[in-house]
Amino acid sequence: MADDLMAKLQEVTGKLDALTQSMMQIQGVLKEVLTVDKMNNQVTVQSANYVCKAVGEMLGVSRYMLVSANVQNGVAVTRPEEVRRFNELMGLIWPQSATGFPKVRLGDRGDGGYVLLQDFDNIETVYSLGICDNVSFDVDLVRHAPNVQAIWQYDDSVDKPPVDNPKFRFTRKRINGIADLGRLAPNSLLKIDIEGSEWDFFMSCSDEDLNHFRQISCEFHDFNFFRDEGWTARAKAVLEKLHRTHQSIHLHGNNIVPPVWTGDRFSPSVLEVTMARRTDYAFVPNQESIPGPIDCPCSIMLPEVKVELSGTGLKPGPNVLPFSPSQSERFKIDL
């Protein structure tokens, strides 16, 4: 009976996931076509917003139910040594504050936005690895960092950036390692979102290579494999290498990918991490919650997951955050 219920829950989750993608496409179309006559189409707009919000909430609930069911049925049992390994990884990217430098979020208020230290005066070169159809971060960075001379963009899935800018230097190319970037500019900035290939990229970097980057903002994937000793050993090697040269100053979970159960709480499977070069800043511990005040959910149709260490005496159990008022406000088409 339990297996039948699990199968049904998985089926419902898959259907809701597909429906969510469809509803997001519908929202995009409605936003384009309904601007012609706002008044007469107001009911349509309100209905679309309501349905999208309802579908998103149902998908969020079904995903967490599925993970919880796996836990209850022994599919997602987490042993103490696995929790310890997970916490070791988190410790290497746990954020501190850079004294005297506030943080700023650049790019879209959703997937495609990244948090950096507001310290761009000495940066002339930016490497933007993985742009797909969203360069809102790169556009914002040009505005905030007037001394930037070139943003070198790389992506093998698109022919060109969705918008033009005289400072963009695009190459259709898959980045596998640091050598693919050629001669590195000193004191540059690195943004990397290459869908899991970031582990290979950083494995190829030496400490000397990494010290070219004043700040690094990266989306790290696949933390749902933390029970695998081989994956964890490799991830630890990468994060230890980065930890030698850079200190994490910001951490946020991507809520688009289903979370993973880490012993006594949910944790994101994908983490957005920003790091600052140790030689340039002084760091102090902070008590900022994760997500923090300037964070935005990657998907407004799914709840955020609070990032915490597991098995540390913190209150256990589901730590899925409810939709915030600001998130609900963005859960609509603005005409």
ZIVEN-V859901 format. One line per field, one symbol per residue. ss: DSSP state (a for helix, b for strand, c for the rest). burial: I if it has 24 or more other ideal C-beta (glycine too) atoms within 12 Angstrom, else O. A space follows every 10 residues. Layout:
ss: ???
burial: ???
//
This chain:
ss: caaaaaaaaa aaaaaaaaaa aaaaaaaaaa aaaaaacccc caaaaaaaaa aaaaaaaaaa aaaaaaaaaa aaccccccca aaaaaaaaaa aaccccbbcc ccbbbbcccc cccbbbbccc ccccbbbbbc cccccaaaaa aaaacccccb bbbbcccccc cccccccbbb bccccccaaa accccccbbb bbcccccaaa aaacccaaaa ccbbbbbbbb ccaaacccaa aaaaaaaaaa aaaaabbbbb bbbccccccb bccccbbccc bbbbbbbaaa ccbbcccccc cccccccccc ccccbccccc cccccccccb ccccaaaaac ccccc
burial: OOOOOIOOIO OOIOOIIOOI OOIIOIIOOI OOOIOOOOOO OOOIIOOIIO IIIOIIIIII IIIIIIIIII IOOOOIOIOO OIIIIIIIII OIIIIIIIOO IOIIIIIIII IIIIIIIIII OOIOIIIIII IIOIIIIIII IIOIIOOIOI IIIIIOOOOO IOOOIOIIII IOOOIOOIOI IOOIIOIIII IIIIIIIIII IIIOIOOOII IIIIIIIIII IIIIIIIOOO IIOIIIOIIO IIIOIIIIII IIIIIIIIII IIIIIIIIII IIIIIIIIOI OOIOOOOIOI IIOIIIIIII IIIIIIIIII OOOOOOOIII IOIOOOIOOI IIIOO
//
